[in-house]
Amino acid sequence: MTFRQLAVAALLAAGGLFAVAGSASAANNAISTAYVNARSCAGTGCGVLYVLPPNTAVEVISVSGNWCQTNRAGFPTAWISCSYLSALQGGGGGGAPAAEAPDVNFCFTGPAGNQICLGTGGVSANVNVPATKQVCFYSLPAYTGSELCKPAGYSDNIWDLPWRTHIRSVRVKGGASVVMCFSTNFNGYCRTYTADRADIHTQLRNHTYSVAVN
């Protein structure tokens, strides 16, 4: 048994979780017994990093009270209530501590990555709100100076002053696009921007008479 394996075994025994036999692997010395929250620190008030499914092997690297600090391949180091872990091999230790209030969370993921979680921490949700489709115009280069924003669907074939003579840069947001033309009624030199432009084309600088945001 390596020094590292001996150290892990000592930590587990000191924490009262379980003893590790000489043949146990330090890389996978525990297994979860239920769905349980894997948290950023040792306490139920700490943030949930992920939910550990039952029958999942982890490495216990330290013990603090009734909390085990664990490694799981491909996931960040996290703290799990030792009550929800048991030894993969060996036995004869002090046994698992008395169970505390359940620390379980179930998460459901829907379209666009929207997620709702139910559990001991209450109800939480992560909702991906689509960015508003709009274009913002600026009177100076590099998105500085005065700002004017227009939503998708806006169109004007002859802009009011002062903006038709005061545009130098544009920001395109939420997957929008904008058509800008030198003359009224979308005539003359025109450009379509589908991304931010820190300094618009020379022909349109301070001379954009018709605009359509899509």
N, C-alpha and C positions, 0 to 999 in steps of 0.2 A: 504494500500500500504506500503510495507516495506521500510526501510531507503535506501536499495540498489536500489530498484525500483525508489524511488524519485530522487536519485542521477543520475541514468541513464536518467530519464526524463529531469532533469535540463541540463545535458550535451547535449542532443539532441536539446533541445530548444535553448541553447546558440549557438550551431553550425548552427542554421537556417535550420536543416533538417526537423523535424516535431515534434509535441507535442504528448506525449503518454497519453492516457486516463487512468483513475485509474484502469481499468480492464485489461490493457495490461500486457502481461507476459514479465518480464525482461529477460527471457531466450531466447525468440524469438520475438523481438520487431520490426524487419524490414524484408523486403523481397526484393530480387533482381529483377530488371525489365528487365535485358538483360544479355547476357554473358559478364563477366567483370573480369579483372585480379585482383587477391588477392595478394597484394604485401607485402614485408618484412618491408617497412617503407612508410611514407606518401609522395609519389612522383612518377612520371612516370619513373624516372631513377632507382627506386629500383627494386630488383629482384622479379620475379613472383613466388609465392609459389604454386599456383594452379589457375585454372579458375573456377569461381563461375557461375553455370548455372542459367538461369532465373527462377523466382518463387521459390527461395530457401530461407528459413528462416534463419536468423542469429541474433546474439545478438550484438548490438552496445554498446561498453563499454567506448568509448571516441570519441571526435571530435576535429580535428585540421584543421582549415580552411575549405577546401572542402573535407577533407579526414576523413573517419570514421574507427576507429579501431574496428574490429569485431571478435567475436568467432563463430565458426561453429563446431558442434559436430564431433569429429573424425579428425579435421584438426587443424593446428597451427593457433595461433592468427595472423590476417593479416589486412592490411589496404586496403580499397576499396573506390573509388570515391563515395562520398555521392550522386552524381547525379544519380547513378544507384541503389539507395535504396529508398523504400517507406515504410510508416508505415503499420504494419499489422492491427492495430486498432487505433481509435482516429483520430484526425485531428485538423484543426483550427490553426495549428502552422504557422510558417512563410513560409511553403512550401519548396519544394526542391530548392536548389540553381540553378542558371543558368547553363545549361549543358556546360561542357568544351569539348575539343576535345575527341572523343571516345577513351576509354581505353579498347579495346576488343581484345581477343586473341583466336584463334581456333587451337587446337592441334589434330593431327592424329597419332595414335599409330599403328605400324605395327609389323611384326614378330620379335621375339627376343627382344621386348621392344624398338625397334627403334622408335623415335618420331620426328615429324617435326611440328613446330608451326608457324602460320601466324597471323599477327596482327599489332597493332600500334607500337610495338617495332621492327618491321621488321620481318625477317625470322630467325628462330633458329632451331637447330636440335641436338638431342642427339642420337648418333649412338654407339651401343654396338659392338665394334670391337672384334671379337674372339681372344683370346690369341693364339700366335704362338705355335704350337706343337713342342717342342724341349726338349732336355735334356742337362744340363750343368754338366760337370765333374770338380772336384776340386782336387788339389794335396794334400790338407790337410783336416782333419776332420772339420765338422761344416761349410762347404762351404767357406773355406778360402784357401789362397795360389793361385797358378795359376789356370786359368779358361779356359775350352774348351767347346764350345756349338755346338751341332749337331742337325739338324732338323729331323723331322719325315721322314722316308724313307732312312736315312743313314744306311749303313751296311758295316762292314769291318771284314773279317775273320782272319786277322792278323794285329793288330794295329802297327803303326810305333812307334819307341821310340821318346820321353821319356814316352808317355802317357800310354803305356801298363804296365809300372812299376811305375806309379805315380798317381794312383787314390785312394782317400780315402773317398770322399763323392760325392753325386749326387743330383741335383735338377731336378724334373720332372715337366714340364710346359705345360699348354694348353691341358691337357688330354692325353698327350703322355705316352709311356711306354718304357722301355729299357731292353734288354736282355744282360747280361754280363756273359762271360764264361772264365774259367781259362785257357783253351787251345785253340789253333787255330781251325778254322772251326767249332766253336760252340760245341766243345767237352769238356769232363771233367766236373768239377763242374760248374753249371750255376745258375744264379738267375735272376728273372724278377722283376723289380721295377716299380711300378705304382704311387709312391709318393716319396717325398723327403726322402733321407736317409743321416743323418748326419755323419754316419760312416758305410761304407759298410761291408758286412760279411767278416770274417777273411780270408777265403779261396781266396777272390778276392782282398784283400788289396795289392796294388802295384804289382798285378799279374793278369791283365785282358787282354787276348790276342785277344778276338773277341767280337764285340759289334754290336748290331742292335737296332736302334731307330724306334719305330712305333708310 
